[in-house]
């Protein structure tokens, strides 16, 4: 089981209690064991990240703005611990530069495992991606010129993938 620490900044524009609850639920459903720490002032995110280094976390997840993400990253730099970023700030420049989508994506997986003679496990699956959006523009050219605001990155519209997993 992945052990994670969620460091959240309640002063960030979109880091309210509902968002924190949703993040905890999503990570928990993914099988993660998540601890929560909330910053109370400047420099807290880095201090919390540094103090958590010896506590056995696999991932530190930053929830707040660019400053919170940068402090957490600085606190774990060189440690080998993974960094997760959940944008919750006003501008979220870092999230945009990392190409984290700013649209709501709905992806679903339907799977059913069948067991034959207690030995063979067959699991057909269907993945449905981007159910709620058409072709969505994620980033655009930001320099002035003939291509100004031309889309540079898009999320493709609805996509389906079929698979079959066999274990024996």
C-alpha positions as CSV (number, residue, x, y, z in Angstrom):
1,X,0.0,0.0,0.0
2,X,1.3,3.4,-0.9
3,X,1.8,5.7,2.0
4,X,1.3,9.4,1.2
5,X,1.3,12.7,3.0
6,X,-1.1,15.4,1.7
7,X,0.3,18.9,2.5
8,X,-2.5,21.4,1.9
9,X,-2.6,25.2,2.0
10,X,-6.0,26.5,3.1
11,X,-5.0,30.0,2.1
12,X,-4.8,29.0,-1.6
13,X,-7.7,30.1,-3.8
14,X,-9.2,26.7,-4.5
15,X,-8.0,24.6,-1.6
16,X,-11.1,24.5,0.5
17,X,-12.3,21.7,2.9
18,X,-14.5,20.1,0.2
19,X,-11.5,19.8,-2.2
20,X,-9.3,18.3,0.6
21,X,-12.0,15.8,1.4
22,X,-12.4,14.8,-2.3
23,X,-8.6,14.3,-2.6
24,X,-8.5,12.1,0.5
25,X,-11.4,10.0,-0.8
26,X,-9.9,9.6,-4.3
27,X,-6.5,8.6,-3.0
28,X,-8.0,6.3,-0.4
29,X,-10.1,4.6,-3.1
30,X,-6.9,4.0,-5.0
31,X,-5.6,2.0,-2.1
32,X,-3.4,4.8,-0.6
33,X,-2.9,5.4,3.1
34,X,-3.0,9.2,3.4
35,X,-2.0,11.4,6.3
36,X,-3.0,15.1,6.2
37,X,-1.0,18.2,7.3
38,X,-2.2,21.7,6.9
39,X,0.1,24.7,6.7
40,X,-0.5,27.7,8.9
41,X,2.0,30.2,7.6
42,X,4.9,31.1,5.3
43,X,7.6,28.3,5.0
44,X,5.4,25.7,6.6
45,X,5.1,23.5,3.5
46,X,8.9,23.1,3.2
47,X,9.3,22.5,6.9
48,X,6.6,19.9,7.0
49,X,8.1,18.2,3.9
50,X,11.6,18.2,5.5
51,X,10.3,16.8,8.8
52,X,8.4,14.0,7.0
53,X,11.5,12.6,5.4
54,X,12.1,10.0,8.0
55,X,8.5,9.0,8.5
56,X,8.3,6.4,5.7
57,X,6.1,8.2,3.1
58,X,6.3,7.0,-0.5
59,X,4.7,10.2,-1.9
60,X,4.3,13.8,-0.7
61,X,1.3,15.4,-2.4
62,X,1.1,19.2,-2.5
63,X,-2.3,20.9,-2.6
64,X,-2.3,24.6,-3.0
65,X,-0.7,27.1,-5.4
66,X,2.6,27.3,-7.1
67,X,4.4,28.4,-3.9
68,X,3.2,25.4,-1.9
69,X,4.3,23.0,-4.7
70,X,7.7,24.6,-4.9
71,X,8.2,24.5,-1.1
72,X,7.3,20.8,-0.9
73,X,9.6,20.0,-3.9
74,X,12.4,21.9,-2.2
75,X,11.8,20.0,1.1
76,X,12.1,16.6,-0.5
77,X,14.7,17.4,-3.2
78,X,17.3,14.6,-3.5
79,X,15.4,12.3,-1.1
80,X,13.9,9.9,-3.7
81,X,10.4,10.5,-2.4
82,X,7.9,11.1,-5.2
83,X,6.1,14.5,-5.5
84,X,2.4,14.7,-6.4
85,X,0.8,18.1,-7.3
86,X,-2.9,18.8,-7.0
87,X,-3.4,22.4,-8.2
88,X,-5.4,24.6,-5.9
89,X,-4.1,28.1,-6.4
90,X,-5.3,31.1,-8.4
91,X,-3.1,31.0,-11.5
92,X,-1.6,27.5,-11.3
93,X,1.3,28.4,-13.6
94,X,3.3,25.3,-12.5
95,X,0.4,23.0,-13.3
96,X,0.0,24.6,-16.7
97,X,3.8,24.3,-17.4
98,X,3.6,20.6,-16.4
99,X,0.7,20.2,-18.8
100,X,-1.7,19.1,-16.0
101,X,-5.1,19.3,-17.5
102,X,-7.4,22.1,-16.2
103,X,-10.5,20.4,-17.4
104,X,-12.7,17.9,-15.7
105,X,-12.0,14.5,-17.2
106,X,-14.2,11.5,-16.7
107,X,-12.5,8.1,-17.3
108,X,-14.1,4.8,-16.5
109,X,-13.0,1.2,-16.5
110,X,-15.3,-1.7,-16.7
111,X,-13.8,-5.0,-15.8
112,X,-14.9,-8.4,-14.6
113,X,-12.7,-11.3,-13.6
114,X,-13.7,-14.9,-14.5
115,X,-11.9,-17.8,-12.8
116,X,-11.8,-21.2,-14.4
117,X,-10.8,-24.3,-12.4
118,X,-9.3,-22.2,-9.7
119,X,-6.3,-21.7,-11.9
120,X,-7.0,-19.5,-14.9
121,X,-8.1,-15.9,-14.3
122,X,-9.4,-14.0,-17.3
123,X,-10.3,-10.4,-17.0
124,X,-11.9,-8.6,-20.0
125,X,-11.9,-4.8,-19.6
126,X,-13.1,-1.7,-21.4
127,X,-11.6,1.7,-20.7
128,X,-13.6,4.8,-21.6
129,X,-11.6,8.1,-21.6
130,X,-12.6,11.7,-21.6
131,X,-16.4,11.1,-21.5
132,X,-17.3,14.6,-20.6
133,X,-15.3,16.7,-23.1
134,X,-14.9,17.2,-26.8
135,X,-11.5,18.1,-28.1
136,X,-10.4,20.4,-25.4
137,X,-7.6,23.0,-25.7
138,X,-5.2,22.7,-22.8
139,X,-2.5,25.3,-23.9
140,X,-2.1,27.9,-26.5
141,X,0.8,29.9,-28.1
142,X,1.6,32.8,-25.7
143,X,4.0,34.8,-27.8
144,X,2.7,37.7,-29.9
145,X,2.7,37.0,-33.6
146,X,0.6,35.3,-36.3
147,X,0.1,32.1,-34.2
148,X,-0.9,34.0,-31.1
149,X,-3.4,31.9,-29.1
150,X,-3.1,29.0,-31.6
151,X,-3.8,25.7,-29.7
152,X,-0.5,23.8,-29.0
153,X,-1.9,21.0,-26.8
154,X,-5.3,19.4,-26.8
155,X,-7.0,16.5,-25.1
156,X,-8.6,14.2,-27.6
157,X,-12.3,13.6,-27.6
158,X,-13.9,10.4,-26.3
159,X,-11.7,7.3,-26.7
160,X,-12.3,3.6,-25.9
161,X,-9.8,0.9,-25.3
162,X,-10.5,-2.8,-25.0
163,X,-8.2,-5.3,-23.2
164,X,-7.9,-8.8,-21.9
165,X,-5.7,-9.9,-19.0
166,X,-5.0,-13.6,-18.5
167,X,-3.3,-15.0,-15.4
168,X,-2.6,-18.7,-15.0
